[in-house]
Amino acid sequence: MARDIAIIGAGPAGLIAAERLAEAGYAVTLYDRMPSPARKFLLAGRGGLNLTHSEPFETFLTRYREAAPWLEPALRAFPPQALRDWADGLGQETFIGSSGRVFPKAMKASPLLRAWLRRLEGLGVAFAPRHDWRGWGENGALLFEHDGATVEAHPAATLLALGGASWPRLGSDGGWTPLLAERGIALLPLRPANGGFAVAWSQIFRERFAGAPLKRIAICFAGGEARGEAMIDADGLEGGAVYALSAPLREAIQRDGKVAIRLDLRPDLDEAHLAERLAARRKGETLSNHLRKAAGLAPVSVALLREPGRLPEEPAALAALIKALPLMLTGLRPIERAISTAGGIATSELDENLMLKRLAGTFAAGEMLDWEGPTGGYLLQACFATGVAAALGIESWLRS
Ligand SMILES: Cc1cc2nc3c(=O)[nH]c(=O)nc-3n(C[C@H](O)[C@H](O)[C@H](O)COP(=O)(O)OP(=O)(O)OC[C@H]3O[C@@H](n4cnc5c(N)ncnc54)[C@H](O)[C@@H]3O)c2cc1C
């Protein structure tokens, strides 16, 4: 039985599939266009590698919205605890942070990746760097551009794990879309997920506050609320609380061109209590100082309150504004700067083994599939789970 397997894309989805298949005795070659593997995974570790989330599985699943039913079998077969055990097995114990997010104790991705690559080497996985996949030849061979020459491969099965299109300088640029479209495979357009939104700040606000965090706020939109931190940048707003609502906000902007949200700058205080605190203003105190002291607002929040126009002086009106400050998002930030990608291979194109129905023997996993999730560990968890599922799918297909 032919046992050669090509995995194209050495991100987390491709690497975990390589591990599973090599453990099962297959001869695996991992191809990547970059000189070294898992560059986005390493970047993900820079701000603290959020591997997965500890919330109950049923809640966890809802984070994938419409893709939840489709992803469920893979996530049940390789759930968050399995990912934590796997990291533990590589000497990288995990812990649950205060928000329920799961991180390796080392916080970074590099020690985990080093141990992982050592394990893969021990299992005999061959790594072929600087191999840029260019599609298929007329004889069905995989074609790679390598050092100015075309290299062919004829594996028994292929796994595509080419990632999305965010942060293209790390290797994943969505350049695979025309290659699959040519084969008649239905693709959903690649769109930014967990990215920022454009806001037309006033010149003075932009100059003073670009780079300032808005801590412990809530963003309210269409009955949904996301609490956390947001970050002001020169042309807009980004950060965890924004990302949590990024899918519905993106859809509204794509439909209507802009979207109105409300910021609650003191979500921990109710409006009546806030108005009471604001009623006690000392004589001669400036409104800005009063807002800072009585409402506990940082200078950036006070300036933000002034963005729509003149501030009301009356405590009840001020409290109402602090609890529901209107803000217009006028566009999406480019996909290049997003954390992840929505869209990709339509799930209807895949069978239960994650094999492309139109291309027998070719499987797909990770972010190139049409699902999206918020930040919080959901992205890596789904990449790992679909990587494991595709490895099992390849084994099952080769056996049959
Ligand atoms: C700044 C940042 C922080 C993040 N933090 C987190 C986090 O804390 N938690 C979390 O869950 N997720 C996080 N993510 C998202 C997470 O890193 C990705 O979802 C994940 O890496 C996707 O894995 P993947 O294996 O599908 O694809 P990728 O990791 O993108 O890997 C795909 C690989 O395919 C290769 N490739 C692409 N095209 C070709 C080609 N034509 N030929 C050969 N090789 C090719 C690329 O070089 C790349 O190595 C973060 C992302 C970013 C950008």
Ligand as a Chemical Component Dictionary entry (heavy atoms), coordinates in Angstrom:
data_LIG
# 
_chem_comp.id                   LIG 
_chem_comp.type                 NON-POLYMER 
_chem_comp.pdbx_formal_charge   0 
_chem_comp.three_letter_code    LIG 
# 
loop_
_chem_comp_atom.comp_id 
_chem_comp_atom.atom_id 
_chem_comp_atom.alt_atom_id 
_chem_comp_atom.type_symbol 
_chem_comp_atom.charge 
_chem_comp_atom.model_Cartn_x 
_chem_comp_atom.model_Cartn_y 
_chem_comp_atom.model_Cartn_z 
_chem_comp_atom.pdbx_ordinal 
LIG C1  C1  C 0 -0.971 38.318 15.545 1  
LIG C2  C2  C 0 -1.716 37.016 15.647 2  
LIG C3  C3  C 0 -1.980 36.478 16.903 3  
LIG C4  C4  C 0 -2.707 35.294 17.014 4  
LIG N1  N1  N 0 -2.944 34.772 18.260 5  
LIG C5  C5  C 0 -3.691 33.657 18.393 6  
LIG C6  C6  C 0 -3.938 33.100 19.673 7  
LIG O1  O1  O 0 -3.390 33.548 20.699 8  
LIG N2  N2  N 0 -4.792 32.034 19.750 9  
LIG C7  C7  C 0 -5.380 31.485 18.636 10 
LIG O2  O2  O 0 -6.170 30.549 18.775 11 
LIG N3  N3  N 0 -5.066 31.932 17.409 12 
LIG C8  C8  C 0 -4.256 33.003 17.259 13 
LIG N4  N4  N 0 -3.964 33.473 16.013 14 
LIG C9  C9  C 0 -4.479 32.743 14.823 15 
LIG C10 C10 C 0 -3.673 31.473 14.537 16 
LIG O3  O3  O 0 -2.293 31.766 14.554 17 
LIG C11 C11 C 0 -4.088 30.923 13.154 18 
LIG O4  O4  O 0 -5.488 30.683 13.179 19 
LIG C12 C12 C 0 -3.371 29.615 12.822 20 
LIG O5  O5  O 0 -1.972 29.820 12.741 21 
LIG C13 C13 C 0 -3.850 29.041 11.487 22 
LIG O6  O6  O 0 -3.239 27.788 11.340 23 
LIG P1  P1  P 0 -3.165 27.043 9.938  24 
LIG O7  O7  O 0 -2.273 25.868 10.161 25 
LIG O8  O8  O 0 -4.501 26.830 9.379  26 
LIG O9  O9  O 0 -2.441 28.090 8.960  27 
LIG P2  P2  P 0 -1.040 28.936 9.098  28 
LIG O10 O10 O 0 -0.578 28.968 10.507 29 
LIG O11 O11 O 0 -1.343 30.193 8.413  30 
LIG O12 O12 O 0 -0.047 28.038 8.265  31 
LIG C14 C14 C 0 -0.193 27.862 6.861  32 
LIG C15 C15 C 0 1.156  27.561 6.262  33 
LIG O13 O13 O 0 0.979  27.363 4.864  34 
LIG C16 C16 C 0 2.077  27.927 4.163  35 
LIG N5  N5  N 0 1.660  28.223 2.790  36 
LIG C17 C17 C 0 0.676  29.045 2.372  37 
LIG N6  N6  N 0 0.600  29.027 1.020  38 
LIG C18 C18 C 0 1.567  28.168 0.581  39 
LIG C19 C19 C 0 1.962  27.714 -0.712 40 
LIG N7  N7  N 0 1.372  28.115 -1.825 41 
LIG N8  N8  N 0 2.983  26.803 -0.774 42 
LIG C20 C20 C 0 3.605  26.351 0.349  43 
LIG N9  N9  N 0 3.257  26.751 1.592  44 
LIG C21 C21 C 0 2.233  27.644 1.706  45 
LIG C22 C22 C 0 2.427  29.172 4.950  46 
LIG O14 O14 O 0 3.756  29.565 4.731  47 
LIG C23 C23 C 0 2.177  28.701 6.399  48 
LIG O15 O15 O 0 3.348  28.220 6.999  49 
LIG C24 C24 C 0 -3.196 34.624 15.859 50 
LIG C25 C25 C 0 -2.889 35.159 14.598 51 
LIG C26 C26 C 0 -2.168 36.332 14.482 52 
LIG C27 C27 C 0 -1.873 36.885 13.119 53 
# 
loop_
_chem_comp_bond.comp_id 
_chem_comp_bond.atom_id_1 
_chem_comp_bond.atom_id_2 
_chem_comp_bond.value_order 
_chem_comp_bond.pdbx_ordinal 
LIG C1  C2  SING 1  
LIG C2  C3  SING 2  
LIG C2  C26 DOUB 3  
LIG C3  C4  DOUB 4  
LIG C4  N1  SING 5  
LIG C4  C24 SING 6  
LIG N1  C5  DOUB 7  
LIG C5  C6  SING 8  
LIG C5  C8  SING 9  
LIG C6  O1  DOUB 10 
LIG C6  N2  SING 11 
LIG N2  C7  SING 12 
LIG C7  O2  DOUB 13 
LIG C7  N3  SING 14 
LIG N3  C8  DOUB 15 
LIG C8  N4  SING 16 
LIG N4  C9  SING 17 
LIG N4  C24 SING 18 
LIG C9  C10 SING 19 
LIG C10 O3  SING 20 
LIG C10 C11 SING 21 
LIG C11 O4  SING 22 
LIG C11 C12 SING 23 
LIG C12 O5  SING 24 
LIG C12 C13 SING 25 
LIG C13 O6  SING 26 
LIG O6  P1  SING 27 
LIG P1  O7  DOUB 28 
LIG P1  O8  SING 29 
LIG P1  O9  SING 30 
LIG O9  P2  SING 31 
LIG P2  O10 DOUB 32 
LIG P2  O11 SING 33 
LIG P2  O12 SING 34 
LIG O12 C14 SING 35 
LIG C14 C15 SING 36 
LIG C15 O13 SING 37 
LIG C15 C23 SING 38 
LIG O13 C16 SING 39 
LIG C16 N5  SING 40 
LIG C16 C22 SING 41 
LIG N5  C17 SING 42 
LIG N5  C21 SING 43 
LIG C17 N6  DOUB 44 
LIG N6  C18 SING 45 
LIG C18 C19 SING 46 
LIG C18 C21 DOUB 47 
LIG C19 N7  SING 48 
LIG C19 N8  DOUB 49 
LIG N8  C20 SING 50 
LIG C20 N9  DOUB 51 
LIG N9  C21 SING 52 
LIG C22 O14 SING 53 
LIG C22 C23 SING 54 
LIG C23 O15 SING 55 
LIG C24 C25 DOUB 56 
LIG C25 C26 SING 57 
LIG C26 C27 SING 58 
# 
